[in-house]
Structure formats: structure tokens, C-alpha cells
Amino acid sequence: MKRPDVGESTGNGDRVRLSPHGQTGGFRGRFLGLAAVAALTAVAVATTFLPGPNEVQAQAADHGPADELNIGYFANLTHAPALIAQSQGILQDHLGEDGTKVESQIFNAGPAAVEALNSGAIDAAYLGPNPALNSYLSSHGDSLNVVSGVAYGGASLVVSKKITQPEELAGSNLASPQFGGTQDVALRNYLKDLDLKQDATVTPSSNGTVAQLFGRGEIDGAWLPEPYASLLVEKNGGHRLVNEAELWPEGKFPTTVLVVSKEFMASHPQTVQKLVDANTEAIDWLNQANEKQKLAAVQKALVEANGSSFDESVIAEALEQVHFSQDPLPETYQSLVDHALAVGVGTGGNADGLVDTRFLEQQEK
């Protein structure tokens, strides 16, 4: 499949108690820092998780390239590197060198993708960091690792125009993509920190139905990834009350990461390297493409993945909110763990060891 050259023109509704108080070059430019993190991580993992002899043998078993890689991702703009890698044949080109076949599956939210990963239905997934953390901590580090960053930014709380201040969220009915997902935790943590005396209802609802609920006035707003946040703004009369980038240092928080099951990593490290390489190539393509070309390619990939896409104005607005980078932003994960624990979602613990940088480091050699 021919890829466009850069520059070429192409086209449990839960009630939350509000307490009284409440571009790129990312990874490559910070390689030494991440290498240090990786070294410290290795020590933490070695001293925290001590596998038995059988586990050591299983982890050491390299069975060569996999016959097949089953991968999951979402039809979200924050998953654009996965969409582009699939649509333009980048992933199959890399894996096909070893005769590995690619099978993909579309998910709506991270917890469902993690369930599929843990059951062995898929081997790797693009998802938000919170479900990855929940799986990693609840399995005592045995389930998966983050092997690369994908995107940061690109999540917002969009509300109706009758809500102009955070305090006016009192008594509101809000939505998130799925209970325990990255945006769900972000919303619940934000509400927890507000100085409000009333309740707000958080109702998990699929991305595809939120616009309908919002348009009918059944919800007052939603914390969503792109392009769904921009859809509410551009087509449903909403406005961004909170851009999550405003809540993080330098506006950097992981929205999408690439994870692989530990069993698959141990058995097929060469395939995992090819997967990480394909992800990096797709990120580089997105960051080097001109606006028209990027817009057309993302539109095409969304149609292929989802059967439909969004108006150009929605995609253009969404692309302004998202940054694509293979930097996994390892310094952010403990904060995410603490946020989830504070709102009663997931398992608390130490996030050290979640990120495995060896495949990214191999690209630097």
C-alpha cells in the first residue's frame, strides 16, 4: 500500500460526593532522563517482584517472531498513530518482514481493552494510562507494560453554555466514556477537588452516544477525548470548561499509551520491537505532514476503523488539542495512581516498573 509522502496533497451512573475542600522529539530529546528512570525502574522491579523459577524461565523464553499479532485500539483521534499505522499499512509493513500477520479490534474504552489483553484475546493495545495502571498494579506487575507513548493532551470537560464557572457544576449530570477509564478518573478527581456542597452525577456512556445525550439535554457535559470533545463544541453548542492540559505541568499528561502483555513480550520481543518501530514511524508521519494531508489521512483512517468520520471542522479543532509523541511521560504515572485512589477507582500502589523503555532505547542505537 502506498503511503502519501509528507507534503503531498491528500485529504453504574455513579454519584460523586463533592467534598468541602476538596511535538515531537519528546522521547528522543529526553533519552538520558528516561534511561535513568529505566535503570531505577529495573531496581524497583527486581526488588519488588521476585518471580519463581518457572516464571523466570517463561520470561526468558524467546520464541522468535510471532505468527500473528492481535492488537486493539479506539476510533479516537488520540489513537491516530494506531489508525494511521493500520490505514497506511505501516504496521503490516514492519511485521510482514518477519511473516507476522496483524489482526486488529476496535474498542470504545480502556477497561474493555485491558480485559481482552488479560484474557489473551489481544496481545497489545493502544489505551489510556489509567486502565493500564489498574491492570499492572492489580496483577502485581505481571500483566503488561507500557512500551511507548502515543499521544498527550486532547481531553476536555465540555459543558452546556448555561454552565460558565466550575462551581456551577453542582447538581449537574455529566458523562465519561467508561467507569475507571482515564477520562472518568480525571472527571471524578476534578469534581472531588472542587469546593462544592452538592452532588454531581457521573454517568459512564459510550463516546458515540454522548453527543446525542448532550443534544437532548439529558446530560450537562462530559469529559471526553478527541475528537468527541471537539464534536460537542463544534456541532452541539458546548464549550470547554476545562482543558485537561491546564491541570498538568507544561500541559503534558499521557492520553494514549501503547501496552503489550508481558507474556507476549517475553515470547516475541522481536515482534514487539517491530510494533514500537511502526508506532514511531506513524507518529513521525503525523508530525511531519501538512495540515491538509494530516486531516485527509485521519478522516480516511477513521472511516476505515469506525465506518464513519466527523466534519472537517471537528477534526481540525481536535488536531489542535492533541500532541503525538513516543515519550511515555513516566513521571506522570504515580500522580495518575494517586488520582484514581483518591476517587475510589482501581488499586493504589507504586507505578515504578510500568514503563519498559528498552524498545524505545533500541531505536536510539
C-alpha positions in Angstrom: 0.0 0.0 0.0 1.4 3.4 -1.0 1.7 5.9 1.8 1.3 9.6 1.0 4.6 11.4 1.1 4.8 14.3 3.5 3.9 17.5 1.7 1.9 15.7 -0.9 -1.8 16.8 -1.0 -4.3 14.1 0.0 -7.1 14.7 2.1 -23.3 2.4 37.1 -24.3 6.1 36.8 -22.3 6.8 39.9 -22.9 9.7 42.2 -19.8 11.5 43.2 -19.8 13.2 46.6 -18.2 16.6 46.3 -16.1 17.2 49.4 -16.0 20.6 51.1 -12.3 21.0 50.3 -11.8 19.4 48.2 5.8 17.8 19.1 7.8 15.8 18.8 11.2 14.9 19.8 9.8 14.3 23.2 11.3 10.9 23.9 14.4 11.3 21.8 15.2 14.6 23.4 14.9 13.2 26.9 16.6 9.8 26.3 19.1 10.1 29.0 16.5 11.0 31.5 14.3 8.1 30.6 17.3 5.8 30.6 17.9 6.8 34.2 14.3 6.2 35.0 14.6 2.8 33.3 17.6 2.0 35.5 15.8 2.9 38.7 12.8 1.0 37.5 14.8 -2.1 36.9 16.0 -2.0 40.5 12.5 -1.4 41.8 11.0 -4.3 39.8 13.8 -6.6 40.8 13.3 -5.9 44.4 9.5 -5.7 44.4 8.5 -8.6 42.1 10.6 -11.8 42.6 9.3 -14.4 40.2 9.7 -18.1 40.9 12.0 -20.3 38.7 9.2 -21.2 36.3 8.3 -17.6 35.8 12.0 -16.7 35.2 12.2 -19.5 32.6 8.9 -18.3 30.9 10.1 -14.7 30.8 13.4 -15.7 29.3 11.8 -17.8 26.5 12.2 -16.1 23.2 10.2 -17.9 20.6 11.2 -15.6 17.8 8.7 -13.5 15.7 5.1 -14.2 16.3 2.9 -15.7 13.6 0.2 -13.2 14.5 -0.2 -10.0 16.5 -3.6 -9.2 17.8 -3.9 -5.5 18.6 -6.7 -3.3 19.9 -7.2 0.5 19.6 -10.0 3.1 19.6 -11.5 5.1 16.8 -10.4 8.2 18.6 -8.1 11.0 17.3 -5.9 10.4 20.3 -5.2 7.0 18.8 -4.3 8.5 15.4 -0.9 6.8 15.3 -2.6 3.4 15.5 -5.2 4.5 12.9 -2.5 5.7 10.5 -0.2 2.7 11.1 -3.2 0.5 10.2 -4.7 2.5 7.3 -1.4 3.2 5.5 0.0 -0.3 6.0 2.9 0.9 8.2 2.3 -1.8 10.9 1.9 -4.6 8.4 5.0 -3.5 6.5 7.1 -3.7 9.7 5.6 -7.0 10.9 5.4 -8.5 7.4 9.2 -8.6 7.2 9.0 -11.5 9.7 5.9 -13.0 8.3 3.7 -11.8 11.2 0.1 -11.3 10.4 -1.8 -8.4 12.0 -5.3 -8.7 13.4 -7.0 -5.6 14.9 -10.0 -4.9 17.0 -11.8 -1.6 17.8 -12.7 -0.8 21.4 -14.7 2.0 23.0 -12.7 2.4 26.2 -9.6 1.2 28.1 -11.1 -1.2 30.7 -12.6 -3.4 27.9 -9.4 -3.4 26.0 -7.4 -4.4 29.2 -9.9 -7.2 29.8 -9.3 -8.5 26.3 -5.5 -8.2 26.8 -5.6 -10.0 30.2 -7.7 -12.8 28.7 -5.3 -13.3 25.8 -7.8 -12.2 23.2 -5.3 -9.5 22.1 -1.6 -9.1 22.6 -1.2 -5.4 22.6 -3.3 -2.3 22.8 -3.5 1.5 22.5 -5.3 2.8 25.5 -5.4 5.4 28.2 -2.9 5.2 31.1 -5.4 4.6 33.9 -6.6 1.1 32.7 -3.0 0.2 32.1 -2.1 1.2 35.6 -5.0 -0.6 37.1 -4.1 -3.9 35.4 -0.4 -3.5 36.2 -1.0 -2.8 39.9 -3.7 -5.4 40.5 -1.6 -8.1 38.9 1.5 -7.1 40.9 3.3 -6.1 37.7 2.7 -9.3 35.9 0.1 -8.3 33.3 1.5 -5.7 30.9 4.0 -2.9 30.3 3.8 0.4 28.6 6.3 0.1 25.7 5.8 3.6 24.1 4.0 6.8 24.4 1.4 7.7 21.7 -0.3 11.0 22.5 -0.6 13.6 25.2 -3.2 16.2 25.6 -6.6 16.0 23.8 -9.1 15.6 26.7 -11.5 18.2 27.9 -14.6 18.8 30.0 -17.2 20.2 27.6 -20.4 21.6 29.1 -23.5 23.4 28.1 -23.4 27.2 27.8 -25.5 27.6 30.9 -22.5 26.4 32.9 -19.8 29.1 32.9 -18.0 28.5 36.1 -16.7 25.3 37.8 -18.9 26.0 40.8 -22.0 25.7 38.6 -21.3 22.0 38.1 -23.1 21.4 41.4 -26.2 19.3 40.7 -25.1 18.6 37.1 -25.4 15.4 35.2 -22.1 14.6 33.5 -20.7 11.7 31.4 -17.4 9.9 30.8 -16.5 7.2 28.3 -16.4 4.2 30.8 -16.1 3.8 34.6 -12.4 3.5 35.6 -11.2 4.9 32.3 -8.7 7.7 32.0 -11.2 10.5 31.4 -13.6 9.0 34.0 -10.9 9.2 36.7 -9.9 12.7 35.5 -13.5 13.9 35.9 -14.1 12.4 39.2 -10.8 13.7 40.6 -11.6 17.2 39.3 -15.0 17.1 41.0 -13.5 15.9 44.2 -11.2 18.8 44.3 -13.9 21.4 43.8 -15.2 23.4 46.8 -18.9 22.4 46.3 -21.6 21.4 48.8 -23.8 19.4 46.4 -23.6 16.3 44.3 -22.9 15.8 40.7 -23.8 12.6 38.8 -21.2 10.9 36.6 -22.8 8.5 34.2 -20.4 6.4 32.0 -21.6 6.4 28.4 -20.0 5.4 25.2 -18.4 8.1 23.2 -20.7 7.6 20.3 -23.9 8.3 22.3 -22.6 11.3 24.3 -23.4 13.8 21.6 -27.0 12.5 21.4 -27.4 12.8 25.1 -25.9 16.2 25.2 -28.0 17.4 22.3 -31.2 16.2 24.0 -30.2 17.9 27.2 -30.0 14.6 29.1 -26.5 15.5 30.3 -24.9 18.8 31.1 -21.5 17.9 29.8 -18.8 15.3 29.5 -15.1 14.7 30.0 -14.0 13.3 26.7 -11.0 12.5 24.4 -10.7 14.0 21.0 -12.4 14.2 18.6 -15.5 13.7 20.7 -14.8 16.8 22.9 -14.5 18.9 19.8 -17.7 17.4 18.4 -19.6 18.8 21.3 -18.0 22.2 20.8 -18.3 22.4 17.0 -21.7 20.7 16.5 -23.6 20.7 19.8 -23.2 24.2 21.2 -20.9 23.2 24.1 -17.8 24.9 25.3 -14.6 23.8 27.0 -14.9 24.5 30.7 -11.7 22.6 31.4 -8.9 21.7 29.0 -7.1 18.9 31.0 -3.7 20.3 29.7 -4.3 23.2 32.1 -4.1 20.9 35.0 -0.6 19.4 34.3 2.9 20.8 34.3 3.8 22.0 30.8 0.4 20.8 29.7 1.8 17.2 29.3 -0.3 14.3 30.5 -0.5 10.9 28.7 -3.8 10.4 26.9 -2.8 7.3 25.0 0.0 4.7 25.5 1.0 1.5 23.8 0.9 -1.5 26.0 1.9 -5.2 25.4 1.2 -8.2 27.6 4.2 -9.4 29.5 3.7 -13.0 28.2 3.8 -11.8 24.6 6.8 -9.6 25.3 8.7 -12.5 26.7 7.8 -14.8 23.9 8.2 -12.4 20.9 10.4 -9.4 21.7 11.4 -9.0 18.1 7.7 -8.6 17.2 7.3 -6.0 19.9 10.3 -4.1 18.6 8.6 -4.0 15.2 5.4 -2.8 16.7 7.2 0.0 18.6 9.1 0.9 15.4 5.8 1.1 13.4 4.2 3.3 16.1 7.2 5.7 15.9 7.0 5.9 12.1 3.3 6.7 12.3 3.9 9.4 14.9 6.7 10.9 12.8 4.4 10.9 9.7 1.7 12.7 11.6 4.1 15.3 13.0 5.7 16.0 9.6 2.6 16.0 7.5 1.0 19.3 6.4 -2.4 20.2 7.8 -4.4 19.3 4.7 -2.7 15.9 4.3 -3.0 15.1 8.0 -6.7 15.9 8.0 -7.4 13.8 5.0 -5.4 10.8 6.3 -7.1 10.9 9.7 -10.5 11.2 8.1 -9.8 8.2 5.9 -8.5 6.1 8.8 -11.5 6.9 11.0 -13.9 5.9 8.3 -12.0 2.6 7.8 -12.0 1.9 11.5 -15.4 3.2 12.5 -17.4 3.2 9.3 -17.8 7.0 9.6 -15.9 10.1 10.5 -16.5 13.7 11.5 -16.8 17.0 9.7 -13.5 18.6 8.8 -14.1 21.4 11.3 -14.3 18.9 14.1 -11.2 17.0 13.1 -9.3 20.3 12.6 -10.2 21.5 16.0 -9.4 18.2 17.6 -5.9 18.1 16.0 -5.2 21.4 17.6 -5.6 19.8 21.0 -3.5 16.6 20.6 0.2 16.1 20.5 1.7 12.9 19.2 4.9 11.6 20.9 6.5 8.3 21.7 7.7 9.8 25.0 5.7 7.7 27.6 6.0 10.5 30.2 6.9 8.1 33.0 7.0 10.9 35.6 3.2 11.3 35.4 2.0 7.8 36.3 2.3 8.0 40.1 0.1 11.1 40.0 -2.5 9.1 38.0 -2.4 6.3 40.5 -3.0 8.8 43.3 -5.8 10.4 41.5 -7.6 7.1 40.9 -7.1 6.0 44.5 -8.5 9.3 45.8 -11.8 8.7 44.0 -12.0 5.0 44.8 -11.1 3.7 41.4 -8.5 1.0 40.9 -5.7 -0.2 43.1 -3.2 2.0 44.8 0.5 1.2 44.6 3.8 2.1 43.1 3.9 2.8 39.4 7.6 2.0 39.1 8.2 -0.6 36.5 5.1 0.0 34.5 7.1 1.6 31.6 9.6 -0.6 29.8 11.8 1.6 27.7 14.1 -1.0 26.1 12.4 -1.0 22.8 12.5 2.8 22.5 16.1 2.7 23.6 16.9 0.3 20.9 15.7 2.9 18.3 18.4 5.3 19.6 21.2 2.9 18.8 
